[in-house]
Amino acid sequence: MNEMILEEIKEVVNAFPFMEQFKNKTILITGGTGLIGSYLIRTIKYLNEEKSLNVKIIGVARNKEKVLKLKLEDHVSWIYQDMKSAFDIEENIDYILHTASPTDSSFFIHSPVEVINDTLAGLNAILTLAQKCKTQGVVFLSSLEVYGSCIEDKFLKENEYYSIDCTNVRNSYSEGKKMLECLCASYAVEYAVPVKIVRLGQCFGPGVGYTDNRVFAQFARAVTEQKDIILATKGETKRSYCSIKDAILGIFLVLFNGKPGEAYNLASDNSYYSIYELAQIFIKDTSSNILIEEKQDNKYLGTIKFGLDTTKIKAIGFNSLEGLNEMVIKLKNYFKTIK
């Protein structure tokens, strides 16, 4: 395992307050090769090794090669299937963390039907399994995109929403996440499934793939290769970000302390910046510059300006461990180690 990833996990474990709740339990994690899913698996593996918690980990992934590449095959029972299929699991599942989700904006444009149908079928399969197994807790990983097109430069609480153009296929992801959240709340009310929702700010840190096409990876890659950062917009979109450590600890916190059917914003303190301001942080102490070459491209969400109000999750025990400046430094250093 990369040393920087291991260091993140150690810091998570040092702050981890749920040892007793996890002892001798079985947990299923979807999206096991994604950034968040792989960190969750690695964190629990480390807890098993260092704290003898004896947690059985069941990982769900589509691609066995990715599991092998990430070296996650050991001490995890893997299920290889797409999220559209029902789960054929007979054993008891105590907890489920559902992190599987598309993240590529181009996919939202080119395959909006699949974005909607596949994610809906996947969550329904997860919640059906949770109902059958009488699972003790489920977390569904949602997105800040459910809040819509706010440009008021303010922090939004969990019950504040703005409009989303449902005829724009780019919003297959945004509208899809809203429907999935409604499905969670519906299972909680109708079938008493203890599912909680995490609305995560854009998350990055050690472990992000070098060829990832999200904006933070593009910036880190540019400065690593001593190239200029080229923005396809003016970079006015402003939003909250979340560090890996804050994301993992926050997800576990909502799993154990959150209320079924409710949503919780999750973002790091001091992480509300525009894309242009983010680029400025990335080029600090480098020879790179910022160039703006505006393009008309419908894969971009459009300008939004809002942060995530984290009052609700802090009320159940969340404490942010680092802000955006630390996140950027770590990603830049990580990219240097993997280039």
Disulfide bonds with the S-S distance in Angstrom:
none
